[in-house]
Amino acid sequence: MSVDSLVEDVPRGDSEVGGQEHADAEAEEGEPDDAPSEPLDETVGRQGQEHPEDGTRNPVAPPCQFGHMLLPATCSGCRQPGTDLCHRCRFALASPSPVVVTEGPAVGTVAALPYRGVVREMVHGLKYRNRRVVARQLAAVLVRRLPQLPVDLVTWAPTGAVRVRRRGFDQAELLARAVARLLRVPCRRMLYRSHGVPQTGRSRAERLDGPSYRGRAPRHGLRVLLVDDVVTTGATLGEAARALRLAGARDIVGVALCSAQG
């Protein structure tokens, strides 16, 4: 079965999939209300560059790689020089028990880690300091602590389009794609976020009024793993699961990397 056959076509009454990655979200002033249609994985880590005159490939590594060679690596958890994740922070990731969400729309959802200490620092590094390597490290923890359930497809609860354009990536997508690679199953965009206020910085009461999503359904009989990065009230994950069910999905497993309830 091909990856594209796993999902139903989106009705053309709304914005079509692929042409606009975040078609339902608001546009920033002076920016078009769209996002690159090129898959995220294909735009990260590209090596060659077109020569401006003859179109040949330039084998020289891009400037970001030279920067990595000149600057010492720092730990994603404690920011100390050395490796991307030091032994002490690796132990800190392995120590806490998974957290089960006990209140809100996502009650019963399993989160791999509590949102504090080293975990909080690593998530902040991913979201606000462009530490994309963190996604692979955290995905490995999440996969080890997933409920032992077979899944056929991985998707994620998308971040708002304005934040994606500002950061250059969606941290929930990076996490979901890393999880899918480890599980060896396809990862597909199944949700589209509508106009709404970002959850970051809002009070708990305000977060209960979560974002709204429009979903697309997988083929009948497939179990979908829905991934979110941080659960606070559970409103985002709960609304994302509801949108998938409204679109026709029947078998959904919601998980989160970490929970602020733990």
C-alpha positions in Angstrom: 0.0 0.0 0.0 1.4 3.4 -0.9 1.6 6.2 1.7 -0.7 8.4 -0.3 -3.4 5.7 -0.3 -3.6 5.8 3.5 -5.7 9.0 3.5 -8.9 10.1 1.9 -9.0 13.1 -0.5 -9.9 16.4 1.1 -13.1 17.9 -0.2 -12.3 20.8 -2.6 -14.8 23.1 -0.9 -12.1 24.2 1.5 -8.4 25.0 0.9 -6.7 22.1 -0.9 -4.0 20.1 0.8 -0.4 20.6 -0.3 -0.8 24.0 -1.9 -1.2 25.8 1.4 0.3 24.1 4.4 -1.5 26.3 6.9 -4.3 27.7 4.8 -6.8 28.3 7.7 -4.5 30.3 9.9 -4.1 34.1 9.9 -1.4 35.8 7.9 1.0 38.1 9.4 1.1 41.7 8.1 3.0 41.9 4.8 3.2 38.1 4.4 1.1 35.9 2.1 -1.2 33.5 3.9 0.5 30.4 2.8 3.5 28.2 3.6 6.0 26.3 1.6 4.5 23.2 0.0 7.8 21.4 0.0 7.9 18.6 2.7 9.8 19.7 5.8 12.2 16.8 5.8 13.3 17.7 2.3 14.3 21.2 3.2 16.4 20.4 6.3 20.0 19.4 5.9 20.2 19.8 2.1 23.9 19.6 1.1 24.4 20.9 -2.5 23.7 24.3 -3.8 23.1 25.4 -7.4 25.9 27.3 -9.0 24.5 30.7 -10.2 26.1 30.5 -13.6 26.3 27.0 -14.9 23.7 25.2 -12.6 26.2 22.7 -11.4 26.1 21.3 -7.8 28.5 22.9 -5.3 30.0 20.1 -3.2 31.1 22.5 -0.5 29.2 22.1 2.8 26.7 25.0 3.6 27.9 27.6 6.1 25.8 26.1 9.0 28.1 23.0 8.9 31.2 25.1 9.1 29.7 26.8 12.1 29.1 23.4 13.8 32.7 22.5 13.1 34.1 25.7 14.7 31.7 26.1 17.7 31.7 23.5 20.4 28.6 21.4 20.9 26.5 22.2 24.0 24.2 19.9 25.9 20.5 20.4 25.1 19.5 19.8 28.7 22.0 21.9 30.7 23.8 23.9 28.0 27.2 22.8 29.2 29.9 22.3 26.5 30.6 18.8 25.4 28.0 16.7 23.6 24.4 17.3 22.3 23.1 15.5 25.5 25.5 14.8 28.4 25.4 11.7 30.6 23.8 13.5 33.5 20.9 14.8 31.3 20.4 11.4 29.7 20.0 9.9 33.2 17.5 12.7 34.0 15.4 11.8 30.9 15.4 8.1 31.9 14.5 8.6 35.5 10.9 10.1 35.6 7.9 7.8 35.1 5.3 8.4 32.4 2.5 10.8 33.3 -1.2 10.0 32.8 -3.3 13.1 32.1 -6.0 13.1 34.8 -8.1 16.1 33.8 -9.3 18.0 30.8 -10.4 16.9 27.3 -7.4 14.6 26.9 -7.9 12.7 30.2 -6.3 9.3 30.1 -3.6 10.4 27.6 -0.1 9.0 28.4 2.7 11.6 28.4 6.2 10.2 28.4 7.7 12.8 30.7 6.8 15.5 33.2 7.3 19.0 31.9 10.0 20.3 34.2 13.8 20.4 34.7 15.9 19.0 31.9 12.8 18.1 29.8 11.5 21.7 29.9 14.9 23.0 28.9 15.1 20.6 26.0 11.6 21.5 24.8 12.4 25.2 25.0 15.6 24.6 23.1 13.6 22.9 20.3 10.9 25.5 20.2 12.8 28.8 20.8 16.5 28.1 20.0 16.3 26.0 16.9 17.8 22.9 18.6 16.2 20.4 16.1 18.4 17.5 17.2 16.4 17.5 20.4 13.4 16.1 18.4 15.2 12.9 17.7 16.4 12.5 21.3 12.9 13.2 22.8 11.2 11.0 20.2 13.3 8.0 21.3 12.1 8.5 24.9 8.5 8.8 23.7 8.7 5.6 21.6 10.2 3.6 24.5 7.3 4.7 26.7 4.5 4.3 24.3 1.6 2.0 25.2 2.4 -1.3 23.4 -0.3 -0.8 20.7 0.2 -1.4 17.0 -0.2 1.8 14.9 -0.3 2.2 11.1 0.0 6.0 10.7 1.5 8.9 12.7 0.2 12.4 12.7 0.5 15.5 14.9 -1.5 18.5 16.3 -0.2 21.4 14.2 1.2 24.6 15.6 -0.2 27.9 14.4 1.0 29.1 11.0 2.4 32.4 12.3 4.7 30.6 14.7 5.7 28.1 12.1 6.8 30.9 9.7 8.6 32.6 12.5 10.5 29.5 13.6 10.9 27.9 10.2 9.4 24.6 11.4 6.7 23.0 13.5 8.1 21.3 16.6 5.2 18.9 16.8 5.8 17.8 13.2 9.5 17.2 13.8 8.6 15.1 16.8 5.9 13.1 15.0 8.2 12.4 12.0 11.0 11.2 14.3 8.5 8.9 16.1 7.3 7.5 12.8 10.8 6.8 11.6 11.5 4.9 14.8 8.2 2.9 14.5 8.8 2.4 10.8 5.4 3.6 9.8 4.2 6.5 7.6 3.8 10.0 9.0 1.1 12.1 7.2 -0.4 15.5 7.9 -4.0 14.8 8.9 -5.0 18.0 10.6 -5.2 21.7 9.6 -5.4 24.4 12.3 -8.0 27.1 11.9 -7.7 30.7 12.9 -7.0 31.1 16.6 -4.9 32.5 19.4 -1.6 30.7 20.2 -1.8 28.6 23.5 1.7 29.7 24.7 1.4 32.4 27.4 -2.3 31.9 28.1 -3.8 31.2 31.5 -5.1 27.7 32.3 -8.7 28.9 32.0 -7.9 30.5 28.6 -6.2 27.3 27.4 -9.4 25.3 28.0 -10.7 27.2 24.9 -8.3 25.4 22.6 -7.6 25.8 18.9 -9.9 24.4 16.3 -8.8 21.9 13.6 -10.1 20.5 10.4 -9.2 16.8 9.8 -8.9 14.4 7.0 -9.7 10.7 7.5 -7.4 7.7 7.0 -8.5 4.7 5.1 -10.9 2.5 7.1 -9.3 0.2 9.7 -6.0 2.1 10.2 -4.9 2.9 13.8 -3.7 6.6 14.0 -1.1 7.7 16.5 -1.8 11.4 17.3 1.3 13.2 18.8 1.5 16.4 20.7 4.5 18.0 22.4 3.2 19.4 25.7 -0.1 18.8 27.4 -1.3 21.5 29.8 -5.0 21.4 29.9 -5.4 18.8 27.1 -7.5 21.1 25.0 -5.3 21.0 22.0 -5.0 17.2 21.9 -8.7 16.7 22.7 -9.8 19.0 19.9 -7.3 17.4 17.4 -8.7 14.0 18.2 -12.3 15.3 17.9 -11.5 16.7 14.4 -10.1 13.4 13.3 -13.2 11.6 14.4 -15.5 14.1 12.7 -13.5 13.5 9.5 -14.2 9.7 9.8 -11.2 8.3 11.8 -12.3 5.6 14.1 -9.2 4.3 15.8 -7.1 7.1 17.4 -4.3 6.8 20.0 -3.3 10.2 21.5 0.1 10.5 23.2 2.2 13.5 24.3 5.9 14.0 24.9 5.4 15.7 28.3 2.7 16.9 30.6 2.5 20.0 32.8 0.1 18.1 35.0 2.8 15.8 36.3 
